[in-house]
Amino acid sequence: MRQLLAVLILSTSFTARGESIGRRRSPFEEAVDTGDAAAVRRELKAGVADVNRFNHLAGTPLALAVRRGHAKVVAVLLEFKADVTAPENAEFFPDGWNLRCGARLHGTAMDAMLAKAKAPPPTAVCLADLKLILAAKKGSEREVRAAKFPDGLSLAAAGLALQYAVASEKPAVVTAVIEVSGNPRLPEHANVPFRLAGDPEMRRALGEVERRGLPEFVE
């Protein structure tokens, strides 16, 4: 079974690995993170930013733009010859994923752009993970329960699935994700945003996560 990752922070404004809390971000980093494609182009054209790295942040601008779903920013970075094969592009994604795996979380447009730029194809690992994650995003309990993981499921992939299940506002989907992705040896769903649950059924579903979560990570 693949090595389980550290807990993924399930927040829409996650703190990227390597970023210091309270650190002042560069205009380029801010533009990539917020999806300001015009500002990204301006910084790159002026030569004050590196298309392949941030100054103080792990991962690449391309990885962050894909993770955020900013297709226009991805297009600009590719225009400026961002390296689609850099190992650092795997940052911000679950174990065994690459850029095109992350792009598929947001539909087909970014994936097509990356394929045209000769980015490596999605891995077998991520294609299996995506069956669960996209089913949870769709809010389909049936498709969630049909997902299979021959090589196991990473903590980060399970966390993404749960994040989307909560966003679907369907307690049955949350329960299905927990049951399908749960690892009997290690809890898969620490640091879940319990307080986002607004109805009793959802709180009960997430309560199962809380009972199984690591105490030091549960808020």
Secondary structure in CASP SS format (residue, H / E / C, confidence):
PFRMAT SS
TARGET T0000
AUTHOR 0000-0000-0000
METHOD secondary structure of the structure
MODEL  1
M C 1.00
R C 1.00
Q C 1.00
L C 1.00
L C 1.00
A C 1.00
V C 1.00
L C 1.00
I C 1.00
L C 1.00
S C 1.00
T C 1.00
S C 1.00
F C 1.00
T C 1.00
A C 1.00
R C 1.00
G C 1.00
E C 1.00
S C 1.00
I C 1.00
G C 1.00
R C 1.00
R C 1.00
R C 1.00
S C 1.00
P H 1.00
F H 1.00
E H 1.00
E H 1.00
A H 1.00
V H 1.00
D H 1.00
T H 1.00
G C 1.00
D C 1.00
A H 1.00
A H 1.00
A H 1.00
V H 1.00
R H 1.00
R H 1.00
E H 1.00
L H 1.00
K H 1.00
A C 1.00
G C 1.00
V C 1.00
A C 1.00
D E 1.00
V C 1.00
N C 1.00
R E 1.00
F C 1.00
N C 1.00
H C 1.00
L C 1.00
A C 1.00
G C 1.00
T C 1.00
P H 1.00
L H 1.00
A H 1.00
L H 1.00
A H 1.00
V H 1.00
R H 1.00
R H 1.00
G C 1.00
H C 1.00
A H 1.00
K H 1.00
V H 1.00
V H 1.00
A H 1.00
V H 1.00
L H 1.00
L H 1.00
E H 1.00
F C 1.00
K C 1.00
A C 1.00
D C 1.00
V C 1.00
T C 1.00
A C 1.00
P H 1.00
E H 1.00
N H 1.00
A H 1.00
E C 1.00
F C 1.00
F C 1.00
P C 1.00
D C 1.00
G C 1.00
W C 1.00
N C 1.00
L H 1.00
R H 1.00
C H 1.00
G H 1.00
A H 1.00
R H 1.00
L H 1.00
H H 1.00
G C 1.00
T C 1.00
A H 1.00
M H 1.00
D H 1.00
A H 1.00
M H 1.00
L H 1.00
A H 1.00
K H 1.00
A C 1.00
K C 1.00
A C 1.00
P C 1.00
P C 1.00
P C 1.00
T C 1.00
A H 1.00
V H 1.00
C H 1.00
L H 1.00
A H 1.00
D H 1.00
L H 1.00
K H 1.00
L H 1.00
I H 1.00
L H 1.00
A H 1.00
A H 1.00
K H 1.00
K H 1.00
G C 1.00
S C 1.00
E H 1.00
R H 1.00
E H 1.00
V H 1.00
R H 1.00
A H 1.00
A C 1.00
K C 1.00
F C 1.00
P C 1.00
D C 1.00
G C 1.00
L C 1.00
S C 1.00
L H 1.00
A H 1.00
A H 1.00
A H 1.00
G H 1.00
L H 1.00
A H 1.00
L H 1.00
Q H 1.00
Y H 1.00
A H 1.00
V H 1.00
A H 1.00
S C 1.00
E C 1.00
K C 1.00
P H 1.00
A H 1.00
V H 1.00
V H 1.00
T H 1.00
A H 1.00
V H 1.00
I H 1.00
E H 1.00
V H 1.00
S H 1.00
G C 1.00
N C 1.00
P C 1.00
R C 1.00
L C 1.00
P C 1.00
E C 1.00
H C 1.00
A C 1.00
N C 1.00
V C 1.00
P C 1.00
F H 1.00
R H 1.00
L H 1.00
A C 1.00
G C 1.00
D C 1.00
P H 1.00
E H 1.00
M H 1.00
R H 1.00
R H 1.00
A H 1.00
L H 1.00
G H 1.00
E H 1.00
V H 1.00
E H 1.00
R H 1.00
R H 1.00
G C 1.00
L C 1.00
P C 1.00
E C 1.00
F C 1.00
V C 1.00
E C 1.00
END
